[in-house]
């Protein structure tokens, strides 16, 4: 469901009272498009989604995008009662659509199904040795004509691996000018996270599309178990038209921050960073226009952050690159 709809109290109240909300990634439920493993969940989802698309349309959406992403009201037996494309709908219209779907469900015969046991091995879990940082992005200031989606907040999780933390700890006794951020950590930030994720997910840049990634880091202080580092960087990425299927786009910006490392746990204990950039292309926000984006990043230790993995780590064709990314041109 779009962020704007989730912020509407009437919609939230209706969903809580009448539906069982479920969120799932189409990247995992549509194996043929995203090269994902087939699962019990995808076997249930695909026939239902095909029926919903055929009954509720619009047909041109499938013809253009070839994706089953969207908003569904569906019974446990796989009968769809509503399908809407995941865009910013008028809340009053959407509540009426939900009410009609629930009424149709309650008045229709539906097949009883046996309880389905959880499928082992299909859940995602973050490795306990991995540090998790939550990254936020916003278009600020907003240009004229910005949509509801473009006024929202982009969110994703970023991983910092145990090897990267160990590499930083090993450098802490070096002279200030000799300490460097691990190259994989820099590449992961620049290619996958310092992007515009507002309204939609901006496609990441290839290793040879990063034109500049100049990051400096210093050890600030070491007290007991905690080592504090500060860093700043400038970055620039560009993909020319026709270079890949994500289209032309660019991001030019800077970021500065500070983080604490626990020597005992070999994990990030605290992370604070802020950045600004000028971005354009490679997603559907403000097409054809350049716009300002701001970033914020903080440590994430809550239960959800330990089970919801970064978006690009969930796409099978990109996951190996996400874990060990490179930059081959600057």
C-alpha positions in Angstrom: 0.0 0.0 0.0 1.4 3.4 -0.8 2.8 5.5 2.0 0.2 8.2 1.6 -2.6 5.7 2.1 -0.9 4.2 5.1 -0.9 7.7 6.7 -4.6 8.1 6.4 -6.3 7.3 9.8 -9.7 6.2 8.2 -7.9 3.6 6.0 -5.7 2.3 8.8 -8.7 1.9 11.1 -10.8 0.1 8.5 -7.9 -2.3 7.7 -7.3 -3.1 11.3 -11.0 -3.7 11.9 -11.8 -5.8 8.8 -8.7 -7.2 7.2 -5.5 -9.1 8.0 -2.8 -6.9 6.5 0.1 -8.7 4.7 3.1 -7.1 3.0 5.3 -9.1 0.6 7.9 -8.3 -2.0 6.9 -9.0 -5.6 10.6 -9.8 -6.2 10.0 -13.0 -4.2 6.5 -13.8 -5.4 7.1 -13.5 -9.2 10.0 -15.8 -9.8 9.8 -15.7 -13.6 10.5 -11.9 -13.7 13.0 -11.6 -10.9 14.8 -14.9 -11.1 13.8 -15.9 -7.6 13.4 -19.4 -6.3 9.8 -20.8 -6.6 8.2 -21.2 -3.1 5.0 -22.2 -1.6 4.1 -18.6 -1.3 4.7 -17.8 -5.0 2.7 -20.9 -6.0 -0.2 -19.5 -4.0 0.3 -15.9 -5.1 0.7 -16.2 -8.9 -2.7 -17.9 -9.8 -4.5 -15.4 -7.5 -2.7 -12.4 -9.0 -3.4 -13.6 -12.6 -7.1 -13.9 -11.7 -7.1 -10.5 -10.1 -5.4 -8.8 -13.0 -7.8 -10.4 -15.5 -10.9 -9.4 -13.4 -9.9 -6.0 -12.2 -7.2 -4.8 -14.7 -6.2 -2.6 -16.1 -4.8 -4.7 -18.9 -2.4 -2.0 -20.1 -0.6 -2.1 -16.8 0.5 -5.7 -17.3 1.3 -5.1 -21.0 3.7 -2.3 -20.1 5.2 -3.3 -16.8 4.8 -7.2 -16.7 4.5 -7.1 -12.9 1.9 -8.2 -10.4 2.8 -5.6 -7.8 -0.2 -3.7 -6.3 -2.8 -3.8 -3.6 -5.0 -6.8 -3.2 -8.0 -7.9 -1.1 -8.0 -11.7 -1.3 -9.4 -14.6 0.6 -7.3 -17.4 2.1 -8.6 -19.7 -0.6 -7.0 -17.5 -3.3 -10.2 -15.7 -4.4 -9.4 -12.0 -5.3 -12.0 -9.4 -4.3 -10.0 -6.2 -5.2 -6.9 -5.2 -7.1 -5.5 -1.7 -7.4 -2.2 -0.5 -8.9 0.1 0.7 -6.1 -0.3 4.4 -6.7 -1.5 7.4 -4.7 -5.3 7.0 -4.6 -7.8 9.5 -3.1 -8.3 8.1 0.5 -12.1 8.3 0.3 -12.2 6.4 -3.0 -9.8 3.8 -1.6 -11.9 3.2 1.6 -15.0 2.7 -0.6 -13.1 0.2 -2.7 -12.0 -1.7 0.4 -15.6 -1.7 1.8 -16.9 -3.1 -1.5 -14.3 -5.8 -1.5 -15.0 -6.9 2.1 -18.8 -6.8 1.4 -18.3 -9.1 -1.6 -16.1 -11.5 0.4 -18.8 -11.7 3.2 -21.6 -12.4 0.7 -19.7 -14.9 -1.4 -19.2 -18.6 -0.8 -15.6 -19.4 -0.2 -13.7 -22.6 0.2 -12.4 -23.6 3.6 -8.7 -24.5 3.6 -6.6 -26.4 6.0 -4.1 -24.5 8.1 -0.8 -24.2 6.3 2.3 -24.9 8.3 5.1 -22.3 8.0 7.5 -23.2 5.2 11.0 -23.7 6.7 13.9 -21.9 5.1 11.9 -19.2 3.4 12.2 -16.4 6.0 15.0 -13.8 5.7 17.3 -13.3 8.6 20.1 -10.9 9.0 23.4 -12.5 10.1 23.9 -11.7 13.8 27.4 -10.4 13.0 26.1 -7.8 10.5 25.5 -4.2 11.6 22.3 -2.6 10.3 21.8 1.1 9.5 18.5 2.6 8.4 18.8 5.1 5.5 16.1 7.7 4.9 15.8 10.0 1.8 13.5 12.9 1.0 13.2 15.4 -1.8 13.8 18.7 -0.1 12.9 21.4 -1.0 10.0 20.0 -3.0 9.7 21.4 -6.6 6.3 22.7 -7.7 3.9 20.0 -8.9 5.3 17.3 -6.7 3.0 14.3 -6.2 1.9 12.7 -2.9 4.5 10.0 -3.4 7.2 12.5 -4.1 6.3 14.2 -0.8 6.9 11.0 1.1 10.0 9.5 2.8 12.2 6.8 1.2 13.4 4.1 3.6 15.8 1.2 3.3 18.2 -0.8 5.5 22.0 -0.8 4.8 24.4 -3.6 5.9 27.9 -3.1 7.3 29.6 -6.5 7.5 31.7 -7.9 10.3 34.7 -7.9 8.0 34.3 -4.2 7.3 34.0 -3.4 11.1 37.1 -5.6 11.8 39.0 -3.7 9.1 38.2 -0.4 10.7 39.2 -1.6 14.1 42.5 -2.9 12.7 43.2 0.6 11.4 42.4 2.6 14.5 46.1 2.9 15.7 47.3 4.3 12.3 48.0 7.9 11.6 44.8 9.8 10.9 45.6 10.3 7.2 46.2 6.6 6.8 42.8 5.4 7.9 40.4 4.6 5.1 36.8 3.4 4.9 36.6 -0.2 3.6 36.1 0.0 -0.2 33.1 -2.4 -0.1 31.4 -0.1 2.5 32.0 3.0 0.3 30.7 1.1 -2.8 27.6 -0.1 -1.0 26.7 3.4 0.2 27.3 5.1 -3.1 25.8 2.5 -5.5 22.8 1.2 -3.5 21.9 3.7 -0.7 22.8 7.3 -1.5 20.0 7.4 -4.1 16.6 8.8 -4.4 14.2 6.2 -2.9 11.2 8.6 -2.7 8.1 7.5 -4.6 9.9 4.5 -6.0 13.2 2.7 -5.8 16.0 4.4 -7.8 17.9 1.7 -9.6 21.5 1.3 -8.4 24.5 2.3 -10.4 27.0 -0.2 -11.9 30.6 -0.5 -10.7 31.9 1.5 -13.7 29.2 4.2 -13.4 30.5 5.7 -10.2 32.6 8.7 -11.3 33.7 9.9 -7.9 33.8 8.4 -4.4 36.2 10.3 -2.2 35.7 9.5 1.4 37.9 10.5 4.4 37.7 9.0 7.9 39.5 9.8 11.2 39.4 8.1 14.6 37.9 10.6 17.0 38.3 8.9 20.4 38.6 5.5 22.1 37.0 5.1 25.5 36.8 1.6 27.0 34.9 -0.7 24.6 33.9 2.1 22.2 35.9 3.5 19.3 34.4 6.6 17.6 35.1 7.5 13.9 34.0 10.5 11.9 33.8 10.5 8.1 32.9 12.7 5.1 32.7 12.1 1.5 31.7 13.4 -2.0 30.3 11.1 -4.6 29.1 11.3 -8.2 27.4 8.6 -10.4 26.2 8.8 -13.9 24.5 6.3 -16.3 24.2 7.5 -19.9 21.1 6.8 -21.9 21.0 3.2 -23.3 23.7 1.9 -21.0 21.4 -0.4 -19.2 17.6 -1.1 -18.8 17.3 1.3 -15.9 17.8 4.4 -18.1 19.8 7.5 -17.9 20.3 9.1 -14.5 22.8 10.7 -12.1 23.4 11.6 -8.4 26.0 14.1 -7.2 26.3 14.8 -3.5 28.1 14.8 -0.2 27.7 13.1 3.2 29.2 13.5 6.6 28.8 11.5 9.8 30.1 9.7 12.9 29.8 6.2 14.2 30.8 4.2 17.3 32.1 0.6 17.1 31.9 -1.8 20.0 35.3 -3.7 20.1 33.8 -6.6 22.0 30.8 -7.1 19.7 32.7 -6.0 16.5 29.5 -4.2 15.5 28.3 -0.6 15.0 26.9 0.6 18.3 25.8 4.1 17.0 25.6 5.6 13.5 24.7 9.2 12.6 25.0 10.7 9.1 23.5 13.4 6.9 24.0 14.1 3.2 22.7 16.2 0.3 22.6 15.5 -3.4 21.2 16.5 -6.7 19.6 13.6 -8.5 17.6 12.8 -11.6 16.4 9.7 -13.6 16.4 6.0 -12.9 13.1 6.0 -11.1 9.7 7.7 -11.7 10.1 10.7 -9.5 10.0 14.1 -11.3 10.8 12.6 -14.7 13.0 14.8 -16.8 13.9 17.1 -14.0 16.9 17.4 -11.6 15.9 17.7 -7.9 17.5 18.0 -4.5 17.6 14.9 -2.2 18.6 14.8 1.4 19.7 11.6 3.3 19.8 10.6 7.0 21.2 7.4 8.4 21.0 6.0 11.9 21.7 2.6 13.5 18.9 0.1 13.5 18.6 -2.5 16.3 14.9 -3.1 16.5 13.4 -6.5 15.7 12.2 -5.6 12.2 15.7 -4.5 11.1 17.0 -7.9 12.0 14.6 -9.7 9.7 13.9 -7.3 6.8 16.9 -7.2 4.5 18.0 -4.3 2.2 15.9 -4.1 -0.9 18.7 -4.8 -3.4 19.9 -7.7 -1.2 16.5 -9.3 -1.8 16.8 -9.3 -5.6 18.6 -12.6 -6.5 20.4 -11.2 -9.6 21.9 -8.3 -7.5 22.3 -9.8 -4.0 25.9 -11.1 -4.5 27.0 -7.7 -5.8 25.3 -6.0 -2.8 27.3 -8.0 -0.3 30.6 -7.4 -1.9 30.3 -4.4 -4.3 33.1 -2.8 -6.1 33.9 0.5 -7.8 36.0 0.2 -10.9 36.0 3.8 -12.2 36.4 7.2 -10.5 
